[in-house]
Amino acid sequence: MPSNLICIGAIAGSFGVQGEVRLKSFCSDPTDIAAYGPLCTEDGKTSYKITLTRPVAGGLGARLSGVATKEQADDLRGVNLYVDKAKLPKLPDDEFYHADLIGLAAFDTGGTELGRVHALHNHGAGDLIEITGPALKSALLLPFTLAVVPTVDLVAGRVIIDLPEGLD
């Protein structure tokens, strides 16, 4: 996948019988997903113009260009939608796109390398940062807070992790 693409939504399934989809937006304002122009699939081969129709349970109702039937909408369930990072707003210094953090080296406050940022998760109560590496017995899932991750240095390609007591 090209590194300039950022996932900003996913198709959760069909909605109704006329080709509408249930869209999950990963934007801070969910309706912003339609403002970034056509969104493409992970491989970049297919793009869709998004027209939001209404709020629905678990997301937004939307029409996608080229999708006219329930069957076509059903076939798109689980497809992630991407936009070129250049179209997204510049973030303040203390905010980051998840895609910018994945793959960064992770060090503890003493300078020992723990591994790499494998993923960021959000299950509703805040972001969790997942660190994996050969020195770890299992993946570390830690709150992505200033107290636990005091330093994110995108230029140097690293994060500093202040391990909670009992994990060091």
Secondary structure as GFF3:
##gff-version 3
##sequence-region A 1 168
A	DSSP	beta_strand	5	15	.	.	.	ID=ss1
A	DSSP	beta_strand	20	25	.	.	.	ID=ss2
A	DSSP	three_ten_helix	30	36	.	.	.	ID=ss3
A	DSSP	beta_strand	39	40	.	.	.	ID=ss4
A	DSSP	beta_strand	47	48	.	.	.	ID=ss5
A	DSSP	beta_strand	50	56	.	.	.	ID=ss6
A	DSSP	beta_strand	59	64	.	.	.	ID=ss7
A	DSSP	alpha_helix	70	75	.	.	.	ID=ss8
A	DSSP	beta_strand	80	84	.	.	.	ID=ss9
A	DSSP	three_ten_helix	85	87	.	.	.	ID=ss10
A	DSSP	alpha_helix	98	101	.	.	.	ID=ss11
A	DSSP	beta_strand	105	108	.	.	.	ID=ss12
A	DSSP	beta_strand	113	122	.	.	.	ID=ss13
A	DSSP	beta_strand	127	132	.	.	.	ID=ss14
A	DSSP	beta_strand	140	143	.	.	.	ID=ss15
A	DSSP	beta_strand	151	153	.	.	.	ID=ss16
A	DSSP	beta_strand	158	161	.	.	.	ID=ss17
###
